[in-house]
Amino acid sequence: MIISSDVDICKNKLISLIGHRIRLTSNGGRKRLIVNDGIVDGCYENFFNVKCLKKDGKTYELVSFSYIDVLTKNVRVVVPVSNSSEEIA
């Protein structure tokens, strides 16, 4: 069971990362993983946005994820820190 305080902790961690680069890995179905590298753009009541650079290298795509997806590990958030990586949740 997910407690609302867990959601608040996850939300506060992501709020502290606004403007920082993160890597998101999510399940795309049929044994396919979707990896997005981007910058945390904003955090709202039930979801957060990440601005990701498209493959063409010129335009950005805004991708949204919920805090519940992070807590249930459907989406993994990794913050690159110099030589090591730190995972949220």
N, CA, C and O atoms as CSV, one atom per row, in Angstrom:
chain,resi,resn,atom,element,x,y,z
A,1,MET,N,N,0.845,-1.173,0.000
A,1,MET,CA,C,0.000,0.000,0.000
A,1,MET,C,C,0.897,1.246,0.000
A,1,MET,O,O,1.911,1.304,0.696
A,2,ILE,N,N,0.505,2.208,-0.777
A,2,ILE,CA,C,1.263,3.452,-0.850
A,2,ILE,C,C,0.614,4.476,0.072
A,2,ILE,O,O,-0.587,4.732,-0.011
A,3,ILE,N,N,1.416,5.047,0.939
A,3,ILE,CA,C,0.942,6.030,1.905
A,3,ILE,C,C,1.154,7.425,1.313
A,3,ILE,O,O,2.115,7.650,0.577
A,4,SER,N,N,0.267,8.348,1.632
A,4,SER,CA,C,0.375,9.699,1.066
A,4,SER,C,C,1.681,10.385,1.452
A,4,SER,O,O,2.173,11.239,0.715
A,5,SER,N,N,2.243,10.017,2.599
A,5,SER,CA,C,3.523,10.620,2.984
A,5,SER,C,C,4.642,10.161,2.049
A,5,SER,O,O,5.584,10.913,1.797
A,6,ASP,N,N,4.545,8.917,1.527
A,6,ASP,CA,C,5.525,8.442,0.553
A,6,ASP,C,C,5.445,9.259,-0.729
A,6,ASP,O,O,6.468,9.596,-1.325
A,7,VAL,N,N,4.234,9.571,-1.145
A,7,VAL,CA,C,4.047,10.394,-2.345
A,7,VAL,C,C,4.623,11.785,-2.111
A,7,VAL,O,O,5.252,12.353,-3.003
A,8,ASP,N,N,4.418,12.329,-0.933
A,8,ASP,CA,C,4.957,13.656,-0.614
A,8,ASP,C,C,6.482,13.654,-0.607
A,8,ASP,O,O,7.103,14.611,-1.070
A,9,ILE,N,N,7.090,12.592,-0.089
A,9,ILE,CA,C,8.552,12.489,-0.077
A,9,ILE,C,C,9.087,12.422,-1.501
A,9,ILE,O,O,10.056,13.104,-1.836
A,10,CYS,N,N,8.461,11.604,-2.337
A,10,CYS,CA,C,8.861,11.483,-3.737
A,10,CYS,C,C,8.709,12.820,-4.447
A,10,CYS,O,O,9.589,13.226,-5.206
A,11,LYS,N,N,7.604,13.498,-4.206
A,11,LYS,CA,C,7.334,14.796,-4.824
A,11,LYS,C,C,8.384,15.819,-4.395
A,11,LYS,O,O,8.877,16.578,-5.229
A,12,ASN,N,N,8.730,15.852,-3.116
A,12,ASN,CA,C,9.723,16.809,-2.624
A,12,ASN,C,C,11.105,16.544,-3.210
A,12,ASN,O,O,11.845,17.484,-3.502
A,13,LYS,N,N,11.460,15.263,-3.386
A,13,LYS,CA,C,12.748,14.942,-4.012
A,13,LYS,C,C,12.787,15.445,-5.451
A,13,LYS,O,O,13.798,15.984,-5.901
A,14,LEU,N,N,11.686,15.267,-6.164
A,14,LEU,CA,C,11.648,15.712,-7.555
A,14,LEU,C,C,11.581,17.227,-7.660
A,14,LEU,O,O,12.118,17.797,-8.610
A,15,ILE,N,N,10.938,17.893,-6.712
A,15,ILE,CA,C,10.920,19.355,-6.700
A,15,ILE,C,C,12.333,19.887,-6.532
A,15,ILE,O,O,12.696,20.899,-7.131
A,16,SER,N,N,13.131,19.207,-5.716
A,16,SER,CA,C,14.512,19.651,-5.517
A,16,SER,C,C,15.366,19.432,-6.767
A,16,SER,O,O,16.460,19.987,-6.873
A,17,LEU,N,N,14.876,18.630,-7.712
A,17,LEU,CA,C,15.623,18.343,-8.935
A,17,LEU,C,C,15.178,19.179,-10.135
A,17,LEU,O,O,15.656,18.955,-11.247
A,18,ILE,N,N,14.278,20.131,-9.932
A,18,ILE,CA,C,13.831,20.972,-11.050
A,18,ILE,C,C,15.044,21.691,-11.628
A,18,ILE,O,O,15.803,22.347,-10.914
A,19,GLY,N,N,15.203,21.549,-12.941
A,19,GLY,CA,C,16.340,22.153,-13.632
A,19,GLY,C,C,17.544,21.241,-13.741
A,19,GLY,O,O,18.531,21.604,-14.381
A,20,HIS,N,N,17.488,20.055,-13.129
A,20,HIS,CA,C,18.600,19.101,-13.178
A,20,HIS,C,C,18.306,17.990,-14.190
A,20,HIS,O,O,17.153,17.690,-14.499
A,21,ARG,N,N,19.372,17.403,-14.686
A,21,ARG,CA,C,19.256,16.314,-15.659
A,21,ARG,C,C,18.987,15.000,-14.931
A,21,ARG,O,O,19.597,14.709,-13.903
A,22,ILE,N,N,18.048,14.197,-15.489
A,22,ILE,CA,C,17.729,12.882,-14.954
A,22,ILE,C,C,17.562,11.899,-16.109
A,22,ILE,O,O,17.433,12.298,-17.267
A,23,ARG,N,N,17.565,10.618,-15.779
A,23,ARG,CA,C,17.289,9.560,-16.757
A,23,ARG,C,C,16.101,8.762,-16.252
A,23,ARG,O,O,16.094,8.305,-15.109
A,24,LEU,N,N,15.089,8.594,-17.107
A,24,LEU,CA,C,13.882,7.852,-16.771
A,24,LEU,C,C,13.830,6.590,-17.618
A,24,LEU,O,O,14.035,6.640,-18.831
A,25,THR,N,N,13.554,5.463,-16.980
A,25,THR,CA,C,13.394,4.206,-17.684
A,25,THR,C,C,12.002,3.675,-17.367
A,25,THR,O,O,11.656,3.475,-16.203
A,26,SER,N,N,11.202,3.448,-18.413
A,26,SER,CA,C,9.840,2.969,-18.199
A,26,SER,C,C,9.580,1.748,-19.078
A,26,SER,O,O,10.287,1.501,-20.055
A,27,ASN,N,N,8.557,0.999,-18.712
A,27,ASN,CA,C,8.188,-0.203,-19.427
A,27,ASN,C,C,7.354,0.181,-20.646
A,27,ASN,O,O,6.319,0.834,-20.515
A,28,GLY,N,N,7.809,-0.225,-21.828
A,28,GLY,CA,C,7.082,0.068,-23.059
A,28,GLY,C,C,6.235,-1.089,-23.530
A,28,GLY,O,O,5.634,-1.014,-24.601
A,29,GLY,N,N,6.171,-2.168,-22.749
A,29,GLY,CA,C,5.388,-3.331,-23.126
A,29,GLY,C,C,6.184,-4.273,-24.011
A,29,GLY,O,O,7.116,-3.855,-24.699
A,30,ARG,N,N,5.816,-5.536,-23.991
A,30,ARG,CA,C,6.465,-6.559,-24.807
A,30,ARG,C,C,7.979,-6.565,-24.674
A,30,ARG,O,O,8.702,-6.587,-25.671
A,31,LYS,N,N,8.444,-6.547,-23.449
A,31,LYS,CA,C,9.880,-6.612,-23.119
A,31,LYS,C,C,10.673,-5.451,-23.720
A,31,LYS,O,O,11.849,-5.600,-24.052
A,32,ARG,N,N,10.026,-4.307,-23.855
A,32,ARG,CA,C,10.687,-3.126,-24.413
A,32,ARG,C,C,10.789,-2.062,-23.332
A,32,ARG,O,O,9.815,-1.781,-22.633
A,33,LEU,N,N,11.960,-1.476,-23.199
A,33,LEU,CA,C,12.175,-0.396,-22.242
A,33,LEU,C,C,12.289,0.921,-22.994
A,33,LEU,O,O,12.900,0.986,-24.061
A,34,ILE,N,N,11.705,1.955,-22.441
A,34,ILE,CA,C,11.801,3.298,-23.007
A,34,ILE,C,C,12.681,4.111,-22.072
A,34,ILE,O,O,12.383,4.233,-20.885
A,35,VAL,N,N,13.761,4.665,-22.601
A,35,VAL,CA,C,14.694,5.458,-21.814
A,35,VAL,C,C,14.617,6.899,-22.284
A,35,VAL,O,O,14.776,7.182,-23.472
A,36,ASN,N,N,14.373,7.805,-21.354
A,36,ASN,CA,C,14.326,9.232,-21.643
A,36,ASN,C,C,15.356,9.952,-20.796
A,36,ASN,O,O,15.382,9.799,-19.575
A,37,ASP,N,N,16.199,10.732,-21.439
A,37,ASP,CA,C,17.118,11.618,-20.731
A,37,ASP,C,C,16.573,13.019,-20.878
A,37,ASP,O,O,16.213,13.439,-21.977
A,38,GLY,N,N,16.510,13.744,-19.776
A,38,GLY,CA,C,15.980,15.090,-19.866
A,38,GLY,C,C,16.180,15.884,-18.600
A,38,GLY,O,O,16.897,15.478,-17.685
A,39,ILE,N,N,15.524,17.029,-18.575
A,39,ILE,CA,C,15.621,17.961,-17.457
A,39,ILE,C,C,14.238,18.083,-16.822
A,39,ILE,O,O,13.240,18.256,-17.522
A,40,VAL,N,N,14.184,17.994,-15.497
A,40,VAL,CA,C,12.914,18.125,-14.785
A,40,VAL,C,C,12.409,19.546,-15.004
A,40,VAL,O,O,13.072,20.520,-14.647
A,41,ASP,N,N,11.216,19.646,-15.602
A,41,ASP,CA,C,10.663,20.943,-15.985
A,41,ASP,C,C,9.716,21.506,-14.931
A,41,ASP,O,O,9.716,22.712,-14.682
A,42,GLY,N,N,8.913,20.650,-14.313
A,42,GLY,CA,C,7.973,21.129,-13.310
A,42,GLY,C,C,7.337,19.989,-12.546
A,42,GLY,O,O,7.224,18.873,-13.053
A,43,CYS,N,N,6.925,20.275,-11.330
A,43,CYS,CA,C,6.246,19.296,-10.477
A,43,CYS,C,C,4.891,19.859,-10.085
A,43,CYS,O,O,4.779,21.016,-9.681
A,44,TYR,N,N,3.880,19.041,-10.208
A,44,TYR,CA,C,2.514,19.451,-9.914
A,44,TYR,C,C,1.922,18.513,-8.876
A,44,TYR,O,O,2.639,17.688,-8.309
A,45,GLU,N,N,0.642,18.625,-8.624
A,45,GLU,CA,C,-0.002,17.875,-7.557
A,45,GLU,C,C,0.141,16.359,-7.724
A,45,GLU,O,O,0.488,15.666,-6.768
A,46,ASN,N,N,-0.122,15.837,-8.928
A,46,ASN,CA,C,-0.117,14.387,-9.124
A,46,ASN,C,C,0.901,13.888,-10.137
A,46,ASN,O,O,1.037,12.678,-10.315
A,47,PHE,N,N,1.611,14.774,-10.797
A,47,PHE,CA,C,2.561,14.354,-11.824
A,47,PHE,C,C,3.699,15.356,-11.944
A,47,PHE,O,O,3.648,16.449,-11.380
A,48,PHE,N,N,4.737,14.960,-12.697
A,48,PHE,CA,C,5.852,15.858,-12.968
A,48,PHE,C,C,6.200,15.772,-14.449
A,48,PHE,O,O,5.953,14.752,-15.093
A,49,ASN,N,N,6.773,16.846,-14.987
A,49,ASN,CA,C,7.136,16.920,-16.395
A,49,ASN,C,C,8.645,16.897,-16.558
A,49,ASN,O,O,9.385,17.455,-15.749
A,50,VAL,N,N,9.085,16.236,-17.624
A,50,VAL,CA,C,10.498,16.190,-17.974
A,50,VAL,C,C,10.620,16.640,-19.427
A,50,VAL,O,O,9.919,16.138,-20.305
A,51,LYS,N,N,11.516,17.588,-19.664
A,51,LYS,CA,C,11.758,18.081,-21.012
A,51,LYS,C,C,12.897,17.254,-21.607
A,51,LYS,O,O,14.036,17.325,-21.145
A,52,CYS,N,N,12.571,16.458,-22.652
A,52,CYS,CA,C,13.533,15.547,-23.264
A,52,CYS,C,C,13.872,16.025,-24.674
A,52,CYS,O,O,13.004,16.486,-25.414
A,53,LEU,N,N,15.136,15.907,-25.025
A,53,LEU,CA,C,15.588,16.257,-26.360
A,53,LEU,C,C,15.226,15.118,-27.307
A,53,LEU,O,O,15.537,13.959,-27.032
A,54,LYS,N,N,14.565,15.445,-28.429
A,54,LYS,CA,C,14.193,14.427,-29.402
A,54,LYS,C,C,15.417,13.930,-30.146
A,54,LYS,O,O,16.501,14.504,-30.033
A,55,LYS,N,N,15.238,12.861,-30.906
A,55,LYS,CA,C,16.353,12.246,-31.620
A,55,LYS,C,C,16.941,13.153,-32.691
A,55,LYS,O,O,18.107,13.002,-33.056
A,56,ASP,N,N,16.148,14.097,-33.200
A,56,ASP,CA,C,16.682,15.001,-34.224
A,56,ASP,C,C,17.677,16.001,-33.638
A,56,ASP,O,O,18.425,16.645,-34.374
A,57,GLY,N,N,17.683,16.128,-32.309
A,57,GLY,CA,C,18.649,16.984,-31.629
A,57,GLY,C,C,18.305,18.464,-31.653
A,57,GLY,O,O,19.100,19.283,-31.192
A,58,LYS,N,N,17.144,18.826,-32.179
A,58,LYS,CA,C,16.779,20.234,-32.301
A,58,LYS,C,C,15.551,20.615,-31.485
A,58,LYS,O,O,15.452,21.744,-31.004
A,59,THR,N,N,14.623,19.692,-31.326
A,59,THR,CA,C,13.373,20.013,-30.646
A,59,THR,C,C,13.249,19.219,-29.344
A,59,THR,O,O,13.888,18.184,-29.154
A,60,TYR,N,N,12.404,19.743,-28.459
A,60,TYR,CA,C,12.168,19.104,-27.170
A,60,TYR,C,C,10.776,18.505,-27.127
A,60,TYR,O,O,9.851,18.963,-27.797
A,61,GLU,N,N,10.661,17.470,-26.320
A,61,GLU,CA,C,9.392,16.798,-26.100
A,61,GLU,C,C,9.107,16.841,-24.605
A,61,GLU,O,O,9.995,16.553,-23.802
A,62,LEU,N,N,7.898,17.190,-24.220
A,62,LEU,CA,C,7.518,17.238,-22.813
A,62,LEU,C,C,6.844,15.915,-22.449
A,62,LEU,O,O,5.804,15.563,-23.006
A,63,VAL,N,N,7.448,15.193,-21.511
A,63,VAL,CA,C,6.946,13.885,-21.098
A,63,VAL,C,C,6.491,13.997,-19.648
A,63,VAL,O,O,7.190,14.578,-18.818
A,64,SER,N,N,5.317,13.439,-19.341
A,64,SER,CA,C,4.754,13.509,-17.991
A,64,SER,C,C,4.714,12.125,-17.355
A,64,SER,O,O,4.433,11.128,-18.019
A,65,PHE,N,N,5.000,12.085,-16.059
A,65,PHE,CA,C,4.948,10.852,-15.284
A,65,PHE,C,C,4.280,11.153,-13.950
A,65,PHE,O,O,4.339,12.280,-13.459
A,66,SER,N,N,3.640,10.132,-13.361
A,66,SER,CA,C,3.031,10.324,-12.050
A,66,SER,C,C,3.984,9.851,-10.960
A,66,SER,O,O,4.862,9.023,-11.199
A,67,TYR,N,N,3.796,10.387,-9.768
A,67,TYR,CA,C,4.614,9.984,-8.627
A,67,TYR,C,C,4.342,8.525,-8.248
A,67,TYR,O,O,5.236,7.830,-7.767
A,68,ILE,N,N,3.115,8.068,-8.465
A,68,ILE,CA,C,2.745,6.685,-8.158
A,68,ILE,C,C,3.537,5.723,-9.032
A,68,ILE,O,O,3.950,4.661,-8.566
A,69,ASP,N,N,3.756,6.086,-10.310
A,69,ASP,CA,C,4.566,5.239,-11.191
A,69,ASP,C,C,5.987,5.099,-10.674
A,69,ASP,O,O,6.591,4.034,-10.801
A,70,VAL,N,N,6.521,6.152,-10.098
A,70,VAL,CA,C,7.875,6.098,-9.536
A,70,VAL,C,C,7.883,5.218,-8.290
A,70,VAL,O,O,8.790,4.405,-8.112
A,71,LEU,N,N,6.891,5.372,-7.438
A,71,LEU,CA,C,6.839,4.587,-6.198
A,71,LEU,C,C,6.601,3.106,-6.458
A,71,LEU,O,O,7.124,2.265,-5.727
A,72,THR,N,N,5.828,2.771,-7.477
A,72,THR,CA,C,5.574,1.363,-7.801
A,72,THR,C,C,6.651,0.788,-8.715
A,72,THR,O,O,6.588,-0.380,-9.098
A,73,LYS,N,N,7.635,1.607,-9.061
A,73,LYS,CA,C,8.781,1.225,-9.891
A,73,LYS,C,C,8.399,0.850,-11.308
A,73,LYS,O,O,9.112,0.087,-11.961
A,74,ASN,N,N,7.275,1.379,-11.797
A,74,ASN,CA,C,6.958,1.273,-13.217
A,74,ASN,C,C,7.846,2.221,-14.009
A,74,ASN,O,O,8.126,1.992,-15.186
A,75,VAL,N,N,8.287,3.293,-13.347
A,75,VAL,CA,C,9.228,4.250,-13.924
A,75,VAL,C,C,10.387,4.369,-12.945
A,75,VAL,O,O,10.181,4.607,-11.755
A,76,ARG,N,N,11.592,4.203,-13.442
A,76,ARG,CA,C,12.782,4.364,-12.607
A,76,ARG,C,C,13.429,5.692,-12.941
A,76,ARG,O,O,13.655,6.013,-14.108
A,77,VAL,N,N,13.727,6.468,-11.895
A,77,VAL,CA,C,14.361,7.772,-12.046
A,77,VAL,C,C,15.779,7.680,-11.508
A,77,VAL,O,O,15.993,7.312,-10.353
A,78,VAL,N,N,16.743,8.014,-12.349
A,78,VAL,CA,C,18.144,7.975,-11.953
A,78,VAL,C,C,18.731,9.363,-12.170
A,78,VAL,O,O,18.583,9.965,-13.233
A,79,VAL,N,N,19.400,9.849,-11.133
A,79,VAL,CA,C,20.060,11.147,-11.193
A,79,VAL,C,C,21.551,10.904,-11.357
A,79,VAL,O,O,22.187,10.399,-10.433
A,80,PRO,N,N,22.135,11.250,-12.515
A,80,PRO,CA,C,23.576,11.061,-12.671
A,80,PRO,C,C,24.350,12.023,-11.790
A,80,PRO,O,O,24.163,13.237,-11.871
A,81,VAL,N,N,25.223,11.480,-10.947
A,81,VAL,CA,C,26.051,12.296,-10.064
A,81,VAL,C,C,27.500,11.958,-10.374
A,81,VAL,O,O,27.981,10.894,-9.985
A,82,SER,N,N,28.192,12.832,-11.058
A,82,SER,CA,C,29.586,12.679,-11.501
A,82,SER,C,C,29.840,11.263,-12.012
A,82,SER,O,O,29.445,10.950,-13.135
A,83,ASN,N,N,30.484,10.395,-11.232
A,83,ASN,CA,C,30.826,9.051,-11.689
A,83,ASN,C,C,29.828,7.992,-11.280
A,83,ASN,O,O,29.856,6.887,-11.823
A,84,SER,N,N,28.934,8.296,-10.327
A,84,SER,CA,C,27.968,7.308,-9.877
A,84,SER,C,C,26.558,7.808,-10.168
A,84,SER,O,O,26.364,8.947,-10.594
A,85,SER,N,N,25.574,6.935,-9.929
A,85,SER,CA,C,24.182,7.303,-10.156
A,85,SER,C,C,23.384,7.020,-8.901
A,85,SER,O,O,23.649,6.056,-8.183
A,86,GLU,N,N,22.404,7.873,-8.644
A,86,GLU,CA,C,21.536,7.708,-7.472
A,86,GLU,C,C,20.107,7.536,-7.972
A,86,GLU,O,O,19.632,8.316,-8.797
A,87,GLU,N,N,19.419,6.500,-7.463
A,87,GLU,CA,C,18.059,6.244,-7.875
A,87,GLU,C,C,17.093,6.796,-6.841
A,87,GLU,O,O,17.319,6.672,-5.637
A,88,ILE,N,N,16.014,7.407,-7.319
A,88,ILE,CA,C,14.970,7.938,-6.433
A,88,ILE,C,C,13.968,6.840,-6.165
A,88,ILE,O,O,13.682,6.015,-7.033
A,89,ALA,N,N,13.434,6.837,-4.951
A,89,ALA,CA,C,12.426,5.867,-4.505
A,89,ALA,C,C,13.079,4.535,-4.369
A,89,ALA,O,O,12.423,3.560,-4.004
